[in-house]
Amino acid sequence: MTAYIIVPGIDGSDGRHWQTLWEQKWGASAVRISPTSWSAPDLGDWVGAVQEAYDDASRQDGQVVLVAHSLGCWAASTWLLNNPSSPIGGAFLVAPPDPTGPAFPRRAAATFTDVSAQPLPCPALVVGSADDPYCTPEAAADFAARWEARFHLAGARGHINSASDLGSWQQGRDLLDSLTQR
């Protein structure tokens, strides 16, 4: 059985977000991070929340997979780099924002501006969008290359969030399955 750690972006994922819909479907197999700084994200707080979620998820039998969106991709990758020996079945990183891009929320997420993509210690898949306002497809592909992850361009899906109106996002589930069933 797989345990999933849900790592949303700023303000968490609302009820229409694919992460929330997947979490509801997975039930007890899903653990959402609970940082204290949802609206004014602090990288240390978020990485600590990933650790707490990992501690909960790893009590279940089977593999643990990180399912991250937006700023959560940077929290997940930072946690992975800080915990290279933790057994993780994969990291599904969707719509990572470009910390050097013009739309990055520098004031709100100041502690995330110095993050860098480095080889991850587990299989990973980065999903980008052709028209993400927070990251160009080229930057997303570059992050994937530096994380040593597979890259998939999902077409014009905006920030791949609730505003993208994806529902339970079957394409994303198929991509996640391609990562976890390797």
N, C-alpha and C positions, 0 to 999 in steps of 0.2 A: 504494500500500500504506500502511496506517496503522500507526504505532508507538504503543504504549500505555505510559504511565508509571503503574505501580501504586503508589499512595500509601496504605498501610494506616494504621490507628489504633494506639493503644498496644499494644505487644507484637507487632505485625505481624498478619498473617492466617494462621490455622492451615490445615491441609490440607483441612478441610471448608468453609472460607469461600469464598463465590462469587468473591472476587478471586483467590484461589489457583487455583481451578478454571478461571477465564478465562485466567489467566496460563499455565497448563499448555497450554490449547488454542491460545493465540496463539504459544507457543514463542518463537523468536528475535525476534518482533515486540513482545514485552513486556519492559520493564525495571522491576524493583522497586527502590524507593529502599532505601538501606542506611545509615540513620543509626546513630550509635554509641549513641544513647540511646533504645532501644525502650521500656524499662520506666519510665524517668524522662525523659520527652520534653523536649527543649530546642528551642524554636522555631527558633533560628538553625541548630542542627545539622540539623534536619529540612528547612529551606528549602535549606540547602547540599546535602543529599542529593537533593532534587528537582532542583537545578541539575546535579549529577553525572549523574543519570538522564536529564535532558534532553540533556545533552551526548552521552551514549551513543545515545539514541533518535534524535536529529536527524541522526545519521550515515546513517540509513536513508533511502531515498527515500520521499516521501509526507508526509502530515500526522502531527503528533504530538498525541495526546489524553491528557489527565490523567484517571485513573480513581481517585478518592479515596473513602475511607470514614472516617467518624467524625473523630477528631482530624486525620487526613490531609487532610480538607477545608480546615482552617485553614492547614496547611502549604502546600497547593496554592494556595489563594487568596492567601496572603501572597507566595509565589513569583511568581505572576502579576502582582500589583500592583507588585512590585519589578522585573519584566521585561516591561513592557507592549509592547515592540516585538518580543519573541520570537514567531515564528509558531506559534500553537497552534490546532489544529482544533477544540478544544472542551475543556470541563471538566465531567466527570460527578462530581457531588458528592453522596454518599450518606450520610444520617444524620449531618449535622454536629451535634456536641454544642453545647449552649447554655452558653457560658462563664459566664453569670450564673445558670444554673440550679442547683437544689439538689444534683443528682447529679454535677455536673462535678467531676472529680478535681483539685481545686485544689492539693493538696500535690504530687501526682505531676507535674502539668502546669502548674506555676506560671507559666512563661514564655508560656503560651497564654492567660492570663486577660485580657490587654489587647488581643486581636485584635478587629478590627471588620470588618464586611462593607461593602465599597465596590464600585462598579461595576467589573466585570472586563473586560479587554480582548479577550475572545473569547466565542463562544457558550458558554453554560453551562446545565446542567440540574441542579436540586437535587431529590433524592428524599427524602421524609420518610415517617415511619410514624405511624399514629394512636396507637400506644401505645409510642413510644420512651421509655425511662426517662431518657434524657439530653437530650431536646429535645421540647417540645410541638409539635404540628403548626403552631400559630400562630407560634411562634418560627422554625421551619424555613421557613415561607412568608415571614416577614419577612426572614430572611437572603437568600432567593432574590430578593425584591424589591430589597433593597439591593445585591445582587451583579448586578442586572439580568439575572437568569437565569429560565428557565422553572421552574415548580414542579410536581411530581407527588406526590400523596399515594398511597402504595402500599398503603394499607389497614393493618390491624393486623399488623405484621411485627416488632414489638419493635425492636431496634437494627439490624435488617437485617444480621445477622452470622451466625456459625456456629450460635449458639443458636436462631436463627430457622428453622433446618433448611430452607434454600432450595435446597440443591444448587447446580446451575449457574445458577439464578435466570433463567429464560427471560424473565420480565417485565422484569428489569433489562437483559438483552441487547437486547430490543426498544426499551427507552427509550434506551439508548446509541446504537443504530442510528438512532433518530429525531433524535438530536443530531448525529451525524457525517455523516448523509446529507442534510443540509439543503442 
